[in-house]
């Protein structure tokens, strides 16, 4: 099936009737329209946006948001009435006022579009299967959709996610949690990132990781592999356990710091070869070491981590973090100096 035969993006569903045949239209509906039935409102990345707020008078809420925005001192030259109409439109989706203030203050370009353009864009997002909790985070992450120039990219990204068997409904969640994917005019880099995961993980595991940590599609392969190698070799944690955590959402420095802190506190011990073999065979003996899970190590807050596993205070942990940052910085400088030294010696020869 040729993707090139598809219109770059949709303005309305009826616009496609003269451009693509009935067979492809059936495919399109089955692929994307079913996503409207998904439970986006329960998505971790969107739950806060959908949180119900007390139904004060719409004008009072608008005044409150507008006042907060003015206090940020970051507003461009805009039409005040148009801005207020945008705020009212967003309030109609029950976004919390704090979230509206945050997104609009951090993305002031959003206020430069008329509310009519917002309504048209939201209508198109609905056609693609996005739901109300997702509109604001998507548009805050990809302004080109409001410009009307990003629909071809959205179309191609959703087709790519379909091609790697990301389930209906979760494709939209991937885009919401990582709108950066919409900045790619070509999906080849996304496929390269996915193919790199398949060198270590099964297809099902790779699909789980993409859904759980969509940043894996846009992180560099080098960065991702450094995390995989450290967790695999230094912590002896296998791929299946990696998929049960959000380890790839964190920086390598964070992963190393949490591991080293737990290791030096005697909480985490390197599994022996018998335990590693048991893990790979999925035997019950994997619990004999008593090590905390990877998720407990890297996905918890500083407070929960320090108190739950190391019986230390948060200030003590933060002091250790600063020390580790210095160590890692020195190691990086040493590696750079070594590379330069090798390079100099080569030139001298």
C-alpha angles and dihedrals in degrees: 000000000000116000090194089070090066122094111252093247142340130257093176133350094247090059089071096057094087095040107050132034127250093255093059092043089058090050091048093051093047091047103046113008094062087063088076088075093057123109100246091154089073094053112121090224094054107030094097092052092055096047111130117241130196111277102244120167108295092231092054091051091047091051090050094051093044092050091050091049092051090052091058090069090213102101117125123220102293143157105265095207091049090050091051090051090054090051091050090049091053092046088057087069091055095246112166111256091235091058093049091051092047097049096042094046092050093043105035091163086077089070092061094071120086117246089245088064090049091053093048092048093048089050090055092048089053089054089055090054101262118140134212098271088058104048099083098044091048094049092043089054097042115032092174090080089066088047087055093236103100103066096094089055092049090049092051094045092052090049090050092051089048090051092056091048100251102165125250111276095022091073090067090047090055091054093046094051094044111025087168087087087072091063091069114095088193126042094211093099089052091051091048090054091048092047089051090057090053089063088070108016134053118248091259091049092048090051090050091050094049090051093045098039109023090173086078088078093060103029113100117263089237092055093048093047092051089057093046093048094048095048092043100045105026098037100026091227116153129222097260092059090046089060090055091061138054092236093137092060089067131074120256089244090057092050093049093046095051092046095047093046092051091044095051091045089056093243097112123045128183107256115240122240093264092056092046089052090048090052092051090050091046093236122164091242089081089092096060097094095058092219115158114251121263089250091053089051101048109016099056128093119259090253095050092044096049096044100038101047111014104031090225134124125261092245089055090051092047090051088053090049091055090049091050091049089056091048093049091046091052091048090052091050091048091052091049092049090048091052091049091047092052090047092050092049091051091053092047091055 
